């Protein structure tokens, strides 16, 4: 069976022989064709340039029966002209009409086509242009005598050339076949000489891959393959020594770090993993063989940077693995040539979550409560400093503003508490089967009065037979109400709000479309972020806290659903809610 190198050598030699014979054959066949063409025109030129022959042609043409006399003369010169009546013939034509008058092959003479040389002769000049692409060779010579005008036309159909080319092609094909057989035999001999040493190297590599470093390959030559074999033996020795050193270091690290509560990962000087204790496996949530430095830690702290640190120096970093936050300490052990990198992992997830919640709470609450507190202070100070000098109606207006701002702060605190409970998992989600359509009806009834107050047209389009779904009806209605409330708030008075719903496969959906102010493209990706509002001033005027959609998104995600904005043309916004009809085991875990 052929090896790949065998096939390569065979193909190279076959292509070489084939290409050579093709070039030689094409050259020979072209040369033969050109030789015959040149010989034909040279022979014709020599014959018709003979003064005696030319004079005889004119003399005979001047006779009353000029065509017959020219035929007799051409028969006498048939040897000089190479006329053989098989492939080469002569024809005597009328110079004015081109009609056939006499010739060596009367049948073909009646069927002659008007070639370029014939047309040239009819115009009074000798037609002797060669066309290598034509299937014939011809010469047309005008002959005039007395009042008679004839054309002596010599035509050769190249039968001899074609016959010789066929013989040459057969010889070339035979030579090619012999050459191919020789090339195949030579390729096997060459392959045998080259492949045997390579096969020995392959066997040696397989033994080393299996952990056998005892056998040394024999060097049989001093050529490139012999040098390769020597280099291979040196490499095997170095690899054996390296693996022994790595194994010793691994044993030391295993004994030292096996029972540590913090995770420890160690890499040698080349970045190869030499130790990963059980704590590190648990923290990184991957098998030890998957703890590749380049994938896990290189973007955080480059390996070369750690290896270049002095003794006693270390680097700190953090890594997020799923929901965990891991604090990392990088330190180099030994030197850059023989040492490596040691990484200590400490789980700070709970600490970071606590810090993050505290910072977010302080920052967001401070930002959101600053304006209402400032307004309350301003209006209460105004009432106090007026000392009864403010009209009762104005004072009541100020107090209404204070009450409204107080309600707004209450809503912010309530929303924050809801989000906090959702984040911590303390919010109770009660899963039960309920009609999806009835939930939409209930939300539409609760929002109808507010929509009417703003002069909105509230329409809906969905089947009365929407399926029952599994979920917390109260929470899902809270999401629907939030979406509809936003549509009512941010649609100018007199607008139109349309609610549609349906089911598809194992999900149900609801869409709320309005013709309101819409959401700019740059804000669409951030609309579900906490405290994010497109128009902050208008949101505050409408009583918005910037938390409603965040709460809605948290509830929908906990139900395994999806809340998104639908791309649409024209003004307005379309929000789509999708929910699974049934809850999976993972989604029911938060009940």
C-alpha positions as CSV (number, residue, x, y, z in Angstrom):
1,X,0.0,0.0,0.0
2,X,1.3,3.5,-0.9
3,X,2.6,5.7,1.8
4,X,2.1,9.4,1.4
5,X,5.8,10.0,0.5
6,X,5.6,7.2,-2.0
7,X,2.7,8.9,-3.7
8,X,4.5,12.3,-3.7
9,X,7.6,10.9,-5.4
10,X,5.5,8.9,-8.0
11,X,3.4,12.0,-8.8
12,X,6.5,14.2,-9.1
13,X,8.2,11.8,-11.6
14,X,5.1,11.1,-13.5
15,X,4.4,14.8,-13.9
16,X,8.0,15.4,-14.9
17,X,8.0,12.7,-17.6
18,X,4.5,13.7,-18.8
19,X,5.4,17.4,-19.0
20,X,8.7,16.7,-20.8
21,X,7.1,14.4,-23.4
22,X,4.2,16.8,-23.9
23,X,6.6,19.7,-24.6
24,X,8.8,17.5,-26.9
25,X,5.8,16.2,-28.8
26,X,4.3,19.6,-29.3
27,X,7.6,20.9,-30.4
28,X,8.2,18.0,-32.9
29,X,4.7,18.2,-34.3
30,X,4.8,21.9,-34.7
31,X,8.3,21.7,-36.3
32,X,7.1,19.1,-38.8
33,X,4.1,21.1,-39.8
34,X,6.1,24.3,-40.2
35,X,8.8,22.3,-42.2
36,X,6.2,21.0,-44.7
37,X,4.5,24.4,-45.0
38,X,7.8,26.1,-45.6
39,X,8.9,23.4,-48.0
40,X,5.7,23.8,-50.0
41,X,5.9,27.5,-50.4
42,X,9.6,27.3,-51.2
43,X,9.0,24.7,-53.9
44,X,6.2,26.8,-55.4
45,X,8.3,29.9,-55.3
46,X,11.2,28.2,-57.0
47,X,9.0,26.8,-59.7
48,X,7.0,29.9,-60.6
49,X,10.1,32.2,-60.3
50,X,11.8,30.2,-63.1
51,X,11.8,32.5,-66.1
52,X,11.5,29.8,-68.7
53,X,8.5,28.2,-66.9
54,X,6.8,31.6,-66.4
55,X,7.4,32.5,-70.1
56,X,5.9,29.1,-71.1
57,X,2.8,29.8,-69.0
58,X,2.2,33.1,-70.6
59,X,2.8,31.7,-74.1
60,X,0.4,28.8,-73.6
61,X,-2.2,31.1,-72.1
62,X,-2.1,33.3,-75.2
63,X,-3.3,30.4,-77.4
64,X,-6.9,30.0,-78.4
65,X,-7.3,26.9,-76.2
66,X,-5.2,28.3,-73.4
67,X,-6.7,26.3,-70.6
68,X,-5.9,22.9,-72.3
69,X,-2.4,24.0,-73.3
70,X,-1.7,25.2,-69.7
71,X,-2.9,21.8,-68.4
72,X,-0.5,20.0,-70.7
73,X,2.3,22.3,-69.6
74,X,1.5,21.7,-65.9
75,X,1.5,18.0,-66.5
76,X,5.0,18.2,-67.8
77,X,6.1,20.2,-64.7
78,X,4.1,18.0,-62.2
79,X,7.3,16.6,-60.8
80,X,8.8,20.0,-60.2
81,X,5.5,21.2,-58.5
82,X,5.1,17.9,-56.5
83,X,1.7,17.1,-58.0
84,X,0.7,13.6,-56.9
85,X,-3.1,13.7,-57.6
86,X,-3.7,12.5,-54.0
87,X,-2.8,15.2,-51.6
88,X,-1.5,17.9,-54.0
89,X,-3.3,18.9,-57.2
90,X,-3.3,21.8,-59.7
91,X,-6.3,23.7,-61.0
92,X,-6.7,26.1,-63.9
93,X,-9.4,28.7,-63.2
94,X,-10.9,31.6,-65.0
95,X,-9.4,34.8,-63.6
96,X,-12.5,36.8,-64.0
97,X,-15.1,34.4,-62.7
98,X,-13.0,31.9,-60.7
99,X,-14.7,29.0,-62.6
100,X,-12.9,25.7,-62.9
101,X,-11.5,25.1,-66.4
102,X,-9.1,22.2,-66.0
103,X,-7.0,20.4,-63.5
104,X,-5.6,17.2,-62.0
105,X,-8.7,16.5,-60.0
106,X,-11.8,17.7,-61.8
107,X,-14.2,16.5,-59.0
108,X,-12.6,18.6,-56.3
109,X,-12.0,21.5,-58.8
110,X,-15.7,22.0,-59.1
111,X,-16.0,22.4,-55.3
112,X,-13.1,24.8,-54.7
113,X,-13.9,27.5,-52.1
114,X,-12.7,31.1,-52.6
115,X,-9.6,31.2,-50.4
116,X,-7.7,34.4,-49.5
117,X,-4.9,33.5,-52.0
118,X,-7.5,32.9,-54.8
119,X,-9.0,36.3,-54.1
120,X,-5.6,37.9,-54.3
121,X,-4.8,36.2,-57.6
122,X,-8.1,37.4,-59.1
123,X,-7.0,40.9,-58.2
124,X,-3.9,40.4,-60.3
125,X,-1.3,39.5,-57.6
126,X,0.3,36.2,-56.6
127,X,-1.5,34.7,-53.6
128,X,1.0,32.8,-51.5
129,X,0.1,33.7,-47.9
130,X,0.7,30.8,-45.4
131,X,-2.0,30.0,-42.8
132,X,-0.7,27.5,-40.2
133,X,-4.2,27.1,-38.8
134,X,-5.8,26.1,-42.2
135,X,-6.2,22.5,-43.2
136,X,-4.5,23.0,-46.6
137,X,-1.6,24.9,-48.3
138,X,-2.3,26.8,-51.5
139,X,-0.7,29.1,-54.1
140,X,-2.7,31.1,-56.7
141,X,-0.7,32.5,-59.7
142,X,-2.4,34.8,-62.2
143,X,-1.3,34.0,-65.8
144,X,-2.2,36.4,-68.7
145,X,-1.5,35.9,-72.4
146,X,-3.0,37.6,-75.4
147,X,-6.5,38.4,-74.3
148,X,-6.8,35.5,-72.0
149,X,-6.6,35.6,-68.1
150,X,-6.2,32.4,-66.1
151,X,-5.2,31.4,-62.5
152,X,-2.9,28.5,-61.9
153,X,-4.0,27.2,-58.4
154,X,-1.9,24.6,-56.6
155,X,-3.5,23.1,-53.4
156,X,-2.1,20.6,-50.9
157,X,-4.5,19.1,-48.3
158,X,-1.6,18.3,-45.9
159,X,-2.4,14.6,-45.9
160,X,1.3,13.8,-45.6
161,X,1.7,16.2,-42.7
162,X,-1.2,14.7,-40.8
163,X,0.1,11.1,-41.4
164,X,3.5,12.0,-40.1
165,X,2.1,13.8,-37.1
166,X,0.0,10.7,-36.3
167,X,3.1,8.5,-36.4
168,X,4.9,11.0,-34.2
169,X,2.1,11.1,-31.7
170,X,2.1,7.3,-31.5
171,X,5.8,7.2,-30.9
172,X,5.5,9.9,-28.3
173,X,2.7,8.0,-26.5
174,X,4.9,4.8,-26.5
175,X,7.8,6.7,-25.1
176,X,5.6,8.3,-22.5
177,X,4.3,4.9,-21.3
178,X,7.9,3.6,-21.0
179,X,8.9,6.8,-19.2
180,X,6.0,6.4,-16.7
181,X,6.9,2.8,-15.9
182,X,10.5,3.8,-15.3
183,X,9.4,6.8,-13.1
184,X,7.3,4.5,-11.0
185,X,10.1,2.1,-10.5
186,X,12.6,4.9,-9.6
187,X,10.1,6.4,-7.2
188,X,9.9,3.1,-5.2
189,X,13.7,2.8,-5.1
190,X,14.0,6.5,-3.9
191,X,11.2,6.1,-1.4
192,X,12.7,3.0,0.1
193,X,16.0,4.8,0.7
194,X,14.3,7.8,2.2
195,X,11.4,6.3,4.2
196,X,13.2,3.6,6.2
197,X,15.1,6.1,8.4
198,X,11.9,8.2,8.8
199,X,10.0,5.1,9.9
200,X,12.6,4.4,12.5
201,X,12.2,8.0,13.8
202,X,8.4,7.5,13.9
203,X,8.8,4.4,15.9
204,X,11.1,6.1,18.3
205,X,8.7,9.1,18.7
206,X,5.9,6.6,19.5
207,X,8.0,5.0,22.2
208,X,8.8,8.3,23.8
209,X,5.2,9.3,23.6
210,X,4.5,6.1,25.6
211,X,7.1,7.1,28.2
212,X,9.9,4.8,27.1
213,X,13.2,6.7,27.0
214,X,15.6,3.8,27.2
215,X,16.2,3.0,23.6
216,X,18.5,5.2,21.5
217,X,18.0,5.3,17.7
218,X,21.0,4.1,15.7
219,X,22.5,6.7,13.3
220,X,23.2,5.0,10.0
221,X,24.3,8.0,7.9
222,X,25.8,11.4,8.0
223,X,23.4,13.1,5.7
224,X,20.4,15.3,6.8
225,X,18.4,12.3,8.0
226,X,21.4,11.2,10.1
227,X,21.6,14.7,11.6
228,X,17.9,14.6,12.3
229,X,18.2,11.2,14.1
230,X,21.1,12.6,16.3
231,X,19.0,15.7,17.1
232,X,16.0,13.4,18.0
233,X,18.1,11.4,20.4
234,X,19.3,14.6,22.1
235,X,15.8,15.8,22.3
236,X,14.6,12.6,23.9
237,X,17.3,12.8,26.5
238,X,16.5,16.4,27.4
239,X,12.8,15.6,27.5
240,X,13.5,12.7,29.9
241,X,15.5,14.9,32.2
242,X,12.8,17.6,32.1
243,X,10.0,15.3,32.9
244,X,11.9,13.9,35.9
245,X,12.5,17.4,37.2
246,X,8.8,18.3,36.7
247,X,7.7,15.1,38.5
248,X,9.9,15.9,41.5
249,X,8.5,19.4,41.7
250,X,5.0,18.1,41.4
251,X,5.5,15.8,44.3
252,X,6.8,18.6,46.5
253,X,3.8,20.8,45.6
254,X,1.3,18.0,46.1
255,X,2.5,17.4,49.6
256,X,2.6,21.1,50.5
257,X,-0.7,22.3,49.0
258,X,-3.1,19.3,49.1
259,X,-4.9,20.2,52.3
260,X,-4.8,24.1,52.0
261,X,-8.3,25.7,52.2
262,X,-7.2,28.4,49.8
263,X,-6.7,27.4,46.2
264,X,-3.2,27.0,44.9
265,X,-2.2,26.7,41.2
266,X,1.5,26.3,40.1
267,X,3.0,26.5,36.7
268,X,6.6,25.8,35.6
269,X,8.8,28.2,33.7
270,X,7.2,27.4,30.4
271,X,3.7,27.9,31.7
272,X,2.8,24.2,32.0
273,X,0.6,23.3,34.9
274,X,2.4,21.3,37.6
275,X,-0.1,21.5,40.5
276,X,-3.7,22.4,41.2
277,X,-5.1,21.6,44.6
278,X,-8.8,20.6,45.2
279,X,-9.7,24.0,46.6
280,X,-8.4,25.6,43.3
281,X,-10.4,23.1,41.2
282,X,-13.6,24.1,43.1
283,X,-13.0,27.8,42.9
284,X,-12.1,27.8,39.2
285,X,-14.9,25.3,38.4
286,X,-12.9,23.4,35.9
287,X,-10.8,20.3,35.8
288,X,-7.0,20.6,36.6
289,X,-6.1,19.9,33.0
290,X,-8.2,22.8,31.9
291,X,-6.4,25.3,34.1
292,X,-4.3,26.8,31.3
293,X,-2.5,29.9,32.3
294,X,-2.8,31.6,28.9
295,X,-6.6,31.2,29.1
296,X,-7.2,32.0,32.7
297,X,-4.6,34.4,34.0
298,X,-2.6,35.8,31.0
299,X,-5.0,38.7,30.4
300,X,-5.0,39.6,34.1
301,X,-1.3,39.2,34.9
302,X,1.1,38.3,32.0
303,X,3.2,35.2,32.7
304,X,6.4,37.0,31.7
305,X,5.7,39.8,34.1
306,X,5.4,37.4,37.1
307,X,8.5,35.6,36.1
308,X,10.5,38.8,36.0
309,X,9.5,39.9,39.6
310,X,12.1,39.9,42.3
311,X,12.1,37.5,45.2
312,X,9.6,38.7,47.8
313,X,7.5,40.7,45.3
314,X,4.0,39.7,44.4
315,X,1.0,40.9,42.2
316,X,-2.6,41.1,43.2
317,X,-5.6,40.7,40.8
318,X,-9.2,39.6,40.8
319,X,-11.0,37.0,38.6
320,X,-14.7,36.4,38.1
321,X,-15.7,32.8,37.7
322,X,-19.5,32.5,37.2
323,X,-20.9,34.4,40.2
324,X,-17.7,34.1,42.3
325,X,-15.1,36.8,42.8
326,X,-11.7,35.4,43.4
327,X,-8.7,37.3,44.7
328,X,-5.5,36.2,43.2
329,X,-1.9,36.6,44.4
330,X,0.9,35.9,41.9
331,X,4.4,35.1,42.9
332,X,7.4,33.7,41.1
333,X,9.3,30.8,42.8
334,X,13.0,30.2,42.1
335,X,14.4,32.0,39.0
336,X,13.2,32.5,35.5
337,X,15.2,29.5,34.1
338,X,14.3,26.8,36.6
339,X,11.3,28.2,38.4
340,X,7.7,29.0,37.7
341,X,4.6,30.9,38.9
342,X,2.6,30.2,42.0
343,X,-1.0,31.6,42.3
344,X,-3.0,31.6,45.5
345,X,-6.8,32.0,45.1
346,X,-9.0,33.4,47.9
347,X,-12.8,33.4,47.6
348,X,-14.1,36.9,48.3
349,X,-17.5,36.5,46.6
350,X,-19.6,37.3,49.6
351,X,-17.4,40.2,50.6
352,X,-17.6,41.7,47.2
353,X,-21.3,41.2,46.9
354,X,-21.8,43.0,50.3
355,X,-19.5,45.8,49.2
356,X,-21.2,46.1,45.8
357,X,-24.7,46.2,47.2
358,X,-23.7,48.8,49.8
359,X,-22.0,51.0,47.2
360,X,-24.9,50.7,44.7
361,X,-27.4,51.4,47.4
362,X,-25.6,54.4,48.7
363,X,-24.9,55.9,45.3
364,X,-28.3,55.3,43.8
365,X,-30.3,56.3,46.8
366,X,-28.2,59.4,47.3
367,X,-28.7,60.3,43.7
368,X,-32.5,59.6,43.5
369,X,-33.4,61.1,46.9
370,X,-31.3,64.3,46.5
371,X,-33.9,66.1,44.3
372,X,-37.0,65.3,46.4
373,X,-35.3,66.0,49.6
374,X,-34.1,69.3,48.3
375,X,-37.6,70.2,47.1
376,X,-39.1,69.2,50.4
377,X,-36.5,71.3,52.3
378,X,-37.0,74.3,50.0
379,X,-40.8,74.4,50.3
380,X,-40.9,73.6,54.0
381,X,-38.3,76.4,54.7
382,X,-40.3,78.8,52.5
383,X,-43.5,78.0,54.6
384,X,-41.6,78.4,57.8
385,X,-39.9,81.6,56.9
386,X,-43.0,83.2,55.6
387,X,-44.4,83.2,59.1
388,X,-48.0,83.1,57.9
389,X,-47.5,85.6,55.1
390,X,-48.2,83.1,52.3
391,X,-51.7,82.8,51.0
392,X,-53.5,79.7,52.1
393,X,-53.9,78.5,48.5
394,X,-50.2,78.9,47.8
395,X,-49.3,77.2,51.0
396,X,-51.5,74.2,50.2
397,X,-49.8,74.0,46.8
398,X,-46.4,73.9,48.5
399,X,-47.6,71.2,50.8
400,X,-49.0,69.2,47.9
401,X,-45.5,69.3,46.3
402,X,-44.0,68.1,49.6
403,X,-46.5,65.2,49.8
404,X,-45.8,64.3,46.1
405,X,-42.1,64.3,46.7
406,X,-42.6,62.2,49.9
407,X,-44.6,59.7,47.9
408,X,-41.9,59.6,45.3
409,X,-39.3,58.8,47.9
410,X,-41.6,56.1,49.3
411,X,-41.8,54.5,45.8
412,X,-38.0,54.6,45.4
413,X,-37.5,52.9,48.8
414,X,-40.2,50.3,48.0
415,X,-38.6,49.6,44.6
416,X,-35.2,49.4,46.1
417,X,-36.4,46.9,48.7
418,X,-38.1,44.8,46.0
419,X,-34.9,44.7,44.0
420,X,-32.9,43.9,47.1
421,X,-35.1,41.0,47.9
422,X,-34.9,39.7,44.3
423,X,-31.1,40.0,44.4
424,X,-30.8,38.1,47.6
425,X,-33.4,35.5,46.7
426,X,-35.6,36.3,49.6
427,X,-38.6,37.3,47.5
428,X,-41.2,34.6,47.6
429,X,-42.3,33.5,44.1
430,X,-45.5,31.3,44.2
431,X,-45.8,29.1,41.2
432,X,-49.4,28.2,40.1
433,X,-51.3,27.6,36.9
434,X,-53.4,30.5,35.8
435,X,-55.0,31.8,32.5
436,X,-52.7,34.1,30.7
437,X,-55.6,36.0,29.0
438,X,-57.3,36.7,32.3
439,X,-54.1,38.2,33.7
440,X,-54.0,40.6,30.7
441,X,-57.7,41.5,31.2
442,X,-57.1,42.3,34.8
443,X,-54.2,44.6,34.0
444,X,-56.1,46.4,31.3
445,X,-59.0,47.0,33.7
446,X,-56.6,48.5,36.3
447,X,-54.9,50.8,33.7
448,X,-58.1,51.8,31.8
449,X,-58.9,54.8,34.1
450,X,-55.4,56.2,34.0
451,X,-55.4,55.9,30.2
452,X,-58.8,57.6,30.0
453,X,-57.5,60.4,32.1
454,X,-54.8,61.1,29.5
455,X,-57.2,60.8,26.7
456,X,-55.5,57.6,25.3
457,X,-57.3,55.1,23.1
458,X,-56.6,51.7,24.7
459,X,-57.2,48.7,22.3
460,X,-56.4,45.0,22.5
461,X,-56.3,42.1,20.1
462,X,-55.9,38.5,21.4
463,X,-57.8,35.3,21.6
464,X,-60.1,34.4,24.4
465,X,-58.5,31.0,24.5
466,X,-55.0,31.7,25.4
467,X,-53.4,28.8,27.3
468,X,-52.9,28.4,31.0
469,X,-49.3,29.0,32.1
470,X,-47.2,28.3,35.2
471,X,-45.9,31.2,37.2
472,X,-46.5,33.8,39.9
473,X,-49.6,35.6,38.6
474,X,-49.1,38.6,40.9
475,X,-45.5,39.1,39.8
476,X,-46.4,38.7,36.1
477,X,-49.3,41.1,36.4
478,X,-46.8,43.5,38.0
479,X,-44.6,43.2,34.9
480,X,-47.6,43.8,32.6
481,X,-48.8,46.8,34.6
482,X,-45.3,48.3,34.5
483,X,-45.1,48.0,30.7
484,X,-48.6,49.5,30.3
485,X,-48.0,52.3,32.8
486,X,-44.8,53.3,30.9
487,X,-46.8,53.4,27.7
488,X,-49.5,55.6,29.3
489,X,-46.9,57.9,31.0
490,X,-44.7,58.5,28.0
491,X,-47.3,58.8,25.3
492,X,-48.6,62.4,24.8
493,X,-52.2,62.9,25.7
494,X,-54.6,61.6,23.1
495,X,-52.4,58.8,22.0
496,X,-53.1,55.2,21.0
497,X,-52.0,52.1,23.0
498,X,-52.5,48.6,21.5
499,X,-52.1,45.3,23.4
500,X,-51.7,42.1,21.5
501,X,-51.0,38.6,22.7
502,X,-50.8,35.0,21.5
503,X,-48.9,31.7,21.9
504,X,-46.3,30.0,19.8
505,X,-45.1,26.4,20.6
506,X,-44.3,26.2,24.3
507,X,-44.4,30.0,25.0
508,X,-46.9,32.8,25.3
509,X,-46.3,36.4,24.4
510,X,-47.7,39.9,24.9
511,X,-46.8,43.1,23.0
512,X,-47.7,46.6,24.1
513,X,-47.3,49.2,21.3
514,X,-47.8,52.9,21.6
515,X,-47.3,56.0,19.4
516,X,-45.5,57.9,22.1
517,X,-42.1,59.6,22.2
518,X,-40.2,56.4,21.6
519,X,-36.7,55.4,22.7
520,X,-33.6,56.7,20.9
521,X,-31.4,54.0,19.3
522,X,-28.5,54.9,21.6
523,X,-30.6,54.2,24.7
524,X,-32.3,51.0,23.7
525,X,-29.5,48.7,25.0
526,X,-29.6,50.3,28.4
527,X,-33.3,50.7,29.0
528,X,-33.4,47.8,31.4
529,X,-30.6,49.0,33.6
530,X,-31.3,50.1,37.1
531,X,-32.0,53.9,37.5
532,X,-31.4,54.4,33.8
533,X,-33.9,56.8,32.2
534,X,-34.0,58.2,28.7
535,X,-35.5,61.6,29.7
536,X,-34.6,62.0,33.4
537,X,-36.5,65.3,33.8
538,X,-39.7,63.9,32.3
539,X,-39.3,60.6,34.2
540,X,-39.2,62.5,37.5
541,X,-42.2,64.6,36.4
542,X,-44.1,61.4,35.7
543,X,-43.1,59.9,39.0
544,X,-40.7,57.4,37.5
545,X,-37.8,56.0,39.6
546,X,-35.9,54.3,36.9
547,X,-36.3,50.9,38.6
548,X,-39.6,49.6,37.1
549,X,-38.2,47.9,34.1
550,X,-35.3,46.5,36.1
551,X,-37.7,44.9,38.5
552,X,-39.8,43.6,35.6
553,X,-36.7,42.2,33.9
554,X,-35.7,40.4,37.1
555,X,-39.2,38.8,37.5
556,X,-39.3,37.7,33.9
557,X,-35.9,36.2,34.0
558,X,-36.7,34.3,37.1
559,X,-39.7,32.8,35.2
560,X,-37.3,31.8,32.3
561,X,-38.9,34.4,30.0
562,X,-37.7,37.3,27.9
563,X,-38.5,41.0,28.0
564,X,-37.3,43.1,25.0
565,X,-37.9,46.0,22.7
566,X,-39.3,45.2,19.2
567,X,-37.7,47.0,16.3
568,X,-40.4,48.9,14.4
569,X,-40.8,51.8,12.0
570,X,-42.3,55.1,12.8
571,X,-42.7,56.8,16.3
572,X,-43.5,55.0,19.5
573,X,-42.3,52.0,21.3
574,X,-43.2,48.3,21.3
575,X,-42.3,46.1,24.3
576,X,-42.6,42.3,24.0
577,X,-43.0,39.9,26.9
578,X,-42.4,36.2,26.4
579,X,-43.0,33.5,29.0
580,X,-42.8,29.7,29.0
581,X,-46.0,27.9,29.4
582,X,-44.5,25.5,31.9
583,X,-41.6,26.0,34.3
584,X,-38.5,23.7,34.2
585,X,-37.0,22.2,37.3
586,X,-34.3,24.9,37.5
587,X,-36.8,27.7,37.3
588,X,-39.1,26.2,39.9
589,X,-36.1,26.2,42.4
590,X,-36.9,29.7,43.5
591,X,-40.4,28.9,44.7
